[in-house]
């Protein structure tokens, strides 16, 4: 089966926060359940670069290279470990529109910018309500392969996504990529208006220091068309 979308995802900054399970339960797509790591319910703010993006093998002019920042949480369906999204930001209106229509993904198009010193530091910023917000991460040490059962593996290695649909059903889609090397963070910060972008329930947890943070190297990625499961 031909992927719907292919790209290279690069320099993924992942800031991870422990949150009360109850603020996520109503967001869990039908047919899935919350996933936890060592009993902890987590969300992640993830910023990264889309590069060489193609839809059904075709590069769309002016929509090939761009930033994305998302807030995601962790779910599962049987043995399929997966993610679901609370908010996804991109700088391209057409991309946000297509993702909302085809997948009902919670995309917004906003002005964005980035600074990357590969493997050392990254910043991803977005303009929201006339204010620049952002995430910034600086690495410590060398990149390494995440160990089986580690928190790094739990955060970075997911190959399925689920999206609640407007009629209450659920769409399942597959994501393919090799395992990523990661760097631990020496410093990681999130700044900006969290409450109005993500919801007031996230204001408290996301105002604290992240419980962990990593930079993932990234790779070529293939995303397949969604299938209704519910």
Buried (B, 14 or more C-beta within 10 A) or exposed (E): EEBBBBBBBBBBBBBBBBBEEEBBEEBBBEBBEBBBBEEBBBBBBBBBBBBEBBBEEEEEEEBEBBBBBBBBBBBBBEEBBBBBBBBBBBBBEEBBEBBBEBBBBBBBBBEBEBEBEEBEBBBBBBBBEEEEBBBBBBBEEEBEEBEEEBBBBBBBBBEBBBBBBEEEBBBBBBBEBEEBBBBBBEEBBBEBEBBEBBBEBBBBBBEEEBBBBBBBBBBEBBBBBBEEBB
